[in-house]
Amino acid sequence: MNIQNRNIVKAVILSIVTCGIYGLIWLYNMTKEAVSVKDANDSGLVEFLLCWFIPCIGFYLTEKKLAAGCADKGIAHEDKTILHLILGLVFPIANYCIMQTELNELAA
């Protein structure tokens, strides 16, 4: 489980400045790190593509795997799958911030 601690404000600003290119890189790294908590061999590619094209489903599945991995390892984690599902429909960038906050807590 190799999770990098990222500054959320910096990542959002870089995503805006690069017209979304950094946002895709950030999204790929987040999904890869989140699913690796459950299965170190999972690349997170399916979740990345779903997060990109259908954010509500992609973040929902990514959060499910993160929560299951934390439960398997005995790490305290609040399951926010419903929140990710709703925000994916309304305001997807909030999902980025919430997911990164969860990963930053695990990285510490």
C-alpha distance (Angstrom), angle and dihedral (degrees) to the residues before:
residue distance angle dihedral
M1 . . .
N2 3.81 . .
I3 3.81 109.0 .
Q4 3.79 122.4 173.1
N5 3.80 120.3 -144.4
R6 3.84 107.9 -129.3
N7 3.79 131.8 -171.3
I8 3.81 104.8 -119.0
V9 3.81 97.1 -156.6
K10 3.80 91.1 50.4
A11 3.81 91.2 48.7
V12 3.82 93.0 50.4
I13 3.82 91.9 48.1
L14 3.81 91.8 47.9
S15 3.80 89.4 49.3
I16 3.80 90.6 54.2
V17 3.81 95.2 43.6
T18 3.83 92.8 49.1
C19 3.83 92.5 46.1
G20 3.79 92.1 -114.5
I21 3.80 99.9 -46.7
Y22 3.79 93.6 111.3
G23 3.80 88.1 44.2
L24 3.80 89.8 62.0
I25 3.81 91.8 48.6
W26 3.79 90.1 47.4
L27 3.81 91.1 48.1
Y28 3.81 92.6 49.9
N29 3.80 92.4 50.1
M30 3.81 92.4 46.6
T31 3.79 94.7 50.5
K32 3.81 92.0 44.7
E33 3.81 91.9 50.8
A34 3.81 94.4 43.2
V35 3.80 95.7 51.9
S36 3.81 91.4 42.4
V37 3.81 88.3 68.2
K38 3.80 88.2 69.4
D39 3.83 99.4 32.0
A40 3.80 122.0 12.0
N41 3.82 90.6 -158.6
D42 3.81 94.8 55.6
S43 3.82 110.4 103.8
G44 3.81 94.0 -161.1
L45 3.81 91.1 -132.5
V46 3.81 94.7 133.4
E47 3.80 91.6 49.3
F48 3.82 91.0 46.1
L49 3.80 92.5 53.2
L50 3.79 92.0 45.8
C51 3.83 91.3 48.1
W52 3.79 89.0 51.5
F53 3.81 98.2 46.9
I54 3.83 103.6 23.0
P55 3.83 105.1 20.5
C56 3.79 96.9 -179.0
I57 3.82 93.0 57.3
G58 3.80 96.0 37.2
F59 3.79 96.0 52.4
Y60 3.80 90.5 41.4
L61 3.82 91.4 56.8
T62 3.79 93.0 42.0
E63 3.81 91.3 51.8
K64 3.83 90.3 47.0
K65 3.82 90.5 55.7
L66 3.80 92.2 44.0
A67 3.81 91.9 50.6
A68 3.82 92.1 46.1
G69 3.81 91.5 49.0
C70 3.79 91.8 49.5
A71 3.81 90.9 48.4
D72 3.82 91.1 49.7
K73 3.79 91.4 51.1
G74 3.80 95.0 42.4
I75 3.82 93.9 -115.0
A76 3.78 116.2 149.8
H77 3.80 108.6 -115.1
E78 3.79 133.7 156.4
D79 3.81 112.0 -133.3
K80 3.82 107.9 -127.0
T81 3.80 99.5 174.4
I82 3.81 95.2 127.1
L83 3.81 91.6 48.8
H84 3.82 90.2 51.9
L85 3.78 90.6 47.9
I86 3.81 93.3 52.9
L87 3.82 96.0 41.3
G88 3.81 90.3 48.5
L89 3.77 88.1 63.1
V90 3.79 96.3 44.9
F91 3.82 112.3 23.0
P92 3.84 114.7 5.2
I93 3.82 96.6 -179.3
A94 3.81 88.0 66.2
N95 3.81 87.2 61.6
Y96 3.80 89.5 57.5
C97 3.80 90.8 52.9
I98 3.80 95.5 45.5
M99 3.81 93.3 46.2
Q100 3.79 91.9 48.1
T101 3.82 90.7 48.8
E102 3.81 89.2 53.5
L103 3.80 91.3 48.5
N104 3.82 92.0 47.0
E105 3.82 88.7 55.1
L106 3.80 90.1 52.8
A107 3.81 92.3 46.0
A108 3.80 92.7 55.6
